[in-house]
């Protein structure tokens, strides 16, 4: 089995006749999709920063990207997914 980084995947299988090769292929496919979606530039497009100290919602890509790359957010600053 391949190493997928720091990720635990739980795959629920409906078919009883699924073999190990099929499961390996599905796990690799799922890992590739998640790597693309969870990349920082893609995540910045789908999030917004809510700043409760200034009562502002930041939707601009550059500001969201900056907030995602900071190690410690200021108090009462939150990152939310848009959907």
C-alpha positions as CSV (number, residue, x, y, z in Angstrom):
1,X,0.0,0.0,0.0
2,X,1.3,3.5,-0.8
3,X,1.9,6.2,1.7
4,X,-0.5,9.1,1.3
5,X,1.0,11.6,3.7
6,X,-0.8,12.5,6.9
7,X,-4.3,11.4,5.8
8,X,-6.6,8.7,6.9
9,X,-9.0,7.5,4.2
10,X,-12.1,5.5,5.0
11,X,-13.7,4.0,1.9
12,X,-17.1,2.5,2.2
13,X,-17.7,-0.2,-0.4
14,X,-21.2,-1.2,-1.5
15,X,-20.2,-4.1,-3.7
16,X,-19.2,-7.3,-2.0
17,X,-17.0,-8.5,-4.9
18,X,-14.5,-5.6,-4.8
19,X,-10.9,-6.8,-4.9
20,X,-7.7,-5.4,-3.5
21,X,-6.6,-3.9,-6.9
22,X,-9.9,-2.1,-7.3
23,X,-9.6,-0.7,-3.7
24,X,-6.0,0.5,-4.4
25,X,-7.0,2.2,-7.6
26,X,-10.0,4.0,-5.9
27,X,-7.8,5.1,-3.0
28,X,-5.1,6.5,-5.3
29,X,-7.8,8.3,-7.4
30,X,-9.4,9.8,-4.2
31,X,-6.0,10.9,-2.9
32,X,-5.3,12.7,-6.2
33,X,-8.6,14.5,-6.1
34,X,-8.1,15.6,-2.5
35,X,-4.6,16.8,-3.1
36,X,-5.9,19.1,-5.9
37,X,-8.8,20.4,-3.9
38,X,-6.8,21.0,-0.7
39,X,-4.0,22.9,-2.4
40,X,-3.7,26.4,-0.9
41,X,-4.6,28.4,-4.1
42,X,-7.7,26.3,-4.6
43,X,-8.6,26.6,-0.9
44,X,-8.2,30.4,-1.0
45,X,-10.8,30.6,-3.8
46,X,-13.3,28.7,-1.8
47,X,-12.9,30.4,1.6
48,X,-13.4,33.8,3.1
49,X,-12.0,35.5,6.2
50,X,-14.4,36.7,8.9
51,X,-12.8,39.4,11.1
52,X,-15.1,40.1,14.1
53,X,-12.9,42.8,15.5
54,X,-13.4,45.0,12.4
55,X,-16.8,43.5,11.4
56,X,-15.4,42.7,8.0
57,X,-15.6,39.8,5.6
58,X,-12.6,39.5,3.3
59,X,-13.4,37.8,0.0
60,X,-10.4,38.9,-2.0
61,X,-8.1,36.1,-3.1
62,X,-4.8,37.7,-1.9
63,X,-6.1,38.5,1.6
64,X,-7.6,35.0,2.0
65,X,-4.3,33.5,0.8
66,X,-2.4,35.6,3.3
67,X,-4.7,34.5,6.1
68,X,-4.3,30.8,5.1
69,X,-0.5,31.1,5.2
70,X,-0.2,32.7,8.6
71,X,0.6,30.3,11.4
72,X,-1.4,32.2,14.1
73,X,-4.5,34.1,13.3
74,X,-5.4,37.1,15.4
75,X,-8.1,36.7,18.0
76,X,-11.7,36.7,16.5
77,X,-10.5,36.2,13.0
78,X,-11.9,33.1,11.4
79,X,-11.6,31.3,8.0
80,X,-14.9,30.0,6.6
81,X,-15.7,27.9,3.6
82,X,-18.2,29.7,1.3
83,X,-20.5,26.8,0.8
